[in-house]
């Protein structure tokens, strides 16, 4: 039950919100991934192909695991799209690095359990669950980065 206690403690700790320019990076990635189908169907075929190819370096891009726009799959799977969007959210929030790391471990474990359960045939392709779990993982990762940047900046200011 240590994970439940950690989650309860993490939820009891208040998060502060701090906007920074780094959150624009995952927002741009989400925009580019969602723009790829539009480009592919609106006379920007080379750009759409380049976006799909670029995201293909980091995502499996299986069509059955991706959201579809304009009859073409988004350039990343639902989980990766959630990770990108979640990291933008996590970069805006701030908490201690210890709590952020614990949340990251829990989110990664839940994503791994979901992937293993699907691989074992315990459930099918649940797109919204995949997206939500990616969102949680991305937010936790963004929190770790935000907490690390904040503690790093404090160590230089003192």
C-alpha positions as CSV (number, residue, x, y, z in Angstrom):
1,X,0.0,0.0,0.0
2,X,2.9,2.5,-0.2
3,X,1.8,3.6,-3.6
4,X,-1.7,4.5,-2.3
5,X,-0.2,6.4,0.6
6,X,2.1,8.2,-1.8
7,X,-0.7,9.2,-4.0
8,X,-2.8,10.3,-1.1
9,X,0.1,12.4,0.1
10,X,0.7,13.9,-3.3
11,X,-2.9,14.9,-3.7
12,X,-2.8,16.5,-0.2
13,X,0.1,18.7,-1.3
14,X,-0.9,21.9,-3.1
15,X,0.5,22.5,-6.6
16,X,1.4,26.0,-7.7
17,X,1.0,27.2,-11.3
18,X,3.8,29.0,-13.1
19,X,3.7,29.7,-16.8
20,X,7.0,29.3,-18.7
21,X,8.1,29.2,-22.2
22,X,9.1,25.6,-22.1
23,X,5.5,24.5,-22.0
24,X,5.2,25.7,-25.6
25,X,7.5,22.9,-26.9
26,X,4.9,20.1,-26.2
27,X,2.1,22.3,-27.3
28,X,3.8,22.8,-30.7
29,X,4.4,19.0,-30.9
30,X,0.7,18.4,-30.3
31,X,-0.2,21.0,-32.9
32,X,2.2,19.5,-35.4
33,X,0.9,15.9,-34.8
34,X,-2.7,17.0,-35.3
35,X,-1.8,19.2,-38.3
36,X,-0.3,16.3,-40.2
37,X,-3.6,14.9,-41.4
38,X,-4.8,18.3,-42.4
39,X,-1.6,18.9,-44.4
40,X,-1.9,15.6,-46.1
41,X,-5.4,16.3,-47.3
42,X,-5.1,20.1,-48.1
43,X,-2.4,20.4,-50.8
44,X,0.4,20.3,-48.4
45,X,1.3,16.7,-49.0
46,X,5.0,17.1,-48.6
47,X,4.6,18.8,-45.2
48,X,2.2,16.1,-44.0
49,X,4.5,13.4,-45.2
50,X,7.4,15.1,-43.4
51,X,5.5,15.4,-40.2
52,X,4.4,11.7,-40.3
53,X,8.0,10.7,-41.0
54,X,9.4,12.8,-38.2
55,X,7.0,11.5,-35.6
56,X,7.6,8.0,-36.9
57,X,11.0,8.2,-35.3
58,X,9.5,8.3,-31.8
59,X,6.1,6.6,-32.2
60,X,4.9,3.3,-33.8
61,X,2.0,5.2,-35.5
62,X,-0.3,2.2,-35.7
63,X,-3.5,3.5,-37.3
64,X,-5.7,1.4,-35.0
65,X,-4.2,3.1,-32.0
66,X,-4.4,6.6,-33.3
67,X,-7.1,9.2,-33.5
68,X,-8.2,10.1,-37.1
69,X,-8.8,13.5,-38.6
70,X,-9.9,14.1,-42.2
71,X,-9.8,10.4,-42.8
72,X,-6.1,10.1,-41.9
73,X,-4.5,9.1,-38.6
74,X,-2.9,11.7,-36.4
75,X,0.9,11.5,-36.7
76,X,1.2,9.9,-33.2
77,X,-0.7,7.2,-31.3
78,X,-3.3,8.2,-28.7
79,X,-0.8,7.5,-25.8
80,X,1.9,9.7,-27.3
81,X,-0.6,12.5,-28.0
82,X,-1.6,12.3,-24.4
83,X,2.0,12.3,-23.3
84,X,2.8,15.5,-25.3
85,X,-0.4,17.3,-24.1
86,X,0.2,16.1,-20.5
87,X,3.8,17.3,-20.5
88,X,2.5,20.8,-21.4
89,X,0.2,20.7,-18.3
90,X,3.0,19.3,-16.1
91,X,5.4,22.0,-17.1
92,X,3.0,24.7,-15.9
93,X,2.5,23.1,-12.5
94,X,5.1,23.0,-9.8
95,X,5.6,20.7,-6.8
96,X,8.6,19.2,-5.0
97,X,10.9,16.9,-7.0
98,X,10.3,14.1,-4.6
99,X,6.5,14.1,-5.1
100,X,6.9,14.6,-8.9
101,X,9.2,11.5,-9.1
102,X,6.8,9.4,-7.1
103,X,3.9,10.5,-9.4
104,X,6.1,9.7,-12.4
105,X,6.8,6.2,-11.1
106,X,3.1,5.5,-10.4
107,X,2.1,6.8,-13.9
108,X,4.8,4.8,-15.6
109,X,3.8,1.6,-13.7
110,X,0.1,2.1,-14.6
111,X,1.0,2.6,-18.3
112,X,3.1,-0.5,-18.2
113,X,0.4,-2.5,-16.6
114,X,-2.1,-1.3,-19.2
115,X,0.3,-2.3,-22.1
116,X,0.9,-5.7,-20.5
117,X,-2.8,-6.3,-19.9
118,X,-3.6,-5.5,-23.5
119,X,-0.7,-7.7,-24.8
120,X,-2.0,-10.6,-22.6
121,X,-5.5,-10.2,-24.1
122,X,-7.2,-9.0,-20.9
123,X,-8.7,-6.1,-22.7
124,X,-8.8,-4.6,-26.2
125,X,-7.6,-1.4,-27.7
126,X,-9.1,1.3,-25.4
127,X,-8.2,4.5,-27.1
128,X,-9.5,6.9,-24.5
129,X,-7.9,5.0,-21.7
130,X,-4.6,4.9,-23.6
131,X,-4.9,8.7,-24.1
132,X,-5.7,9.4,-20.5
133,X,-2.9,7.2,-19.2
134,X,-0.5,9.0,-21.6
135,X,-1.8,12.3,-20.3
136,X,-1.0,11.3,-16.7
137,X,2.4,10.1,-17.7
138,X,3.2,13.2,-19.6
139,X,1.9,15.4,-16.8
140,X,4.1,13.6,-14.3
141,X,7.1,13.9,-16.5
142,X,6.5,17.6,-17.0
143,X,6.2,18.0,-13.2
144,X,9.6,16.3,-12.8
145,X,11.2,18.7,-15.3
146,X,9.4,21.7,-13.8
147,X,10.5,20.7,-10.3
148,X,14.0,20.1,-11.4
149,X,14.3,23.4,-13.2
150,X,12.9,25.2,-10.2
151,X,15.2,23.6,-7.7
152,X,18.2,24.2,-10.1
153,X,17.3,27.9,-10.4
154,X,17.0,28.2,-6.6
155,X,20.4,26.7,-6.1
156,X,22.0,29.3,-8.3
157,X,20.1,32.2,-6.8
158,X,21.3,31.6,-3.3
